[in-house]
């Protein structure tokens, strides 16, 4: 591969995740919504239904009954809980689980992107979030 082709490929990959700031985020359809009904992931109930319940709680990890790391990601009030919580890992105790409005500064987002190797396993443990699930999570954190 030539240097120019490699540079073009890097540019395309880097820009693939970029969104125009003036363009509103794409709403995500809820599984139980009627035809043509959708809800933005900026809403706590939507992110719980789309990402947190199926990917974080249904694996018996961050449910309301016995949440791992004392982090319940499904019962009402999850937004307030994640903003108030800190990482339980010694190397990352200063990290807020969620920094309101800043997904890139949030420990939770780093965990799902697998960028915090010294601070425990990437989440979820069984598989990575899809691109749409990551966008949904980022939208929710960004809207806080």
QUILINDA-V171849 format. One record per helix or strand. SS is the DSSP state (~ for helix, > for strand). FROM is the first residue (numbers start at 1). TO is the last residue. If there is no record, write none. Layout:
ss=<SS/SS>
from=<FROM/FROM>
to=<TO/TO>
//
This chain:
ss=<~/>/>/~/~/~/>/~/>/~/~/~/~>
from=<3/28/39/44/68/78/86/90/96/103/107/117/131>
to=<16/28/39/57/70/84/86/92/96/105/113/119/143>
//
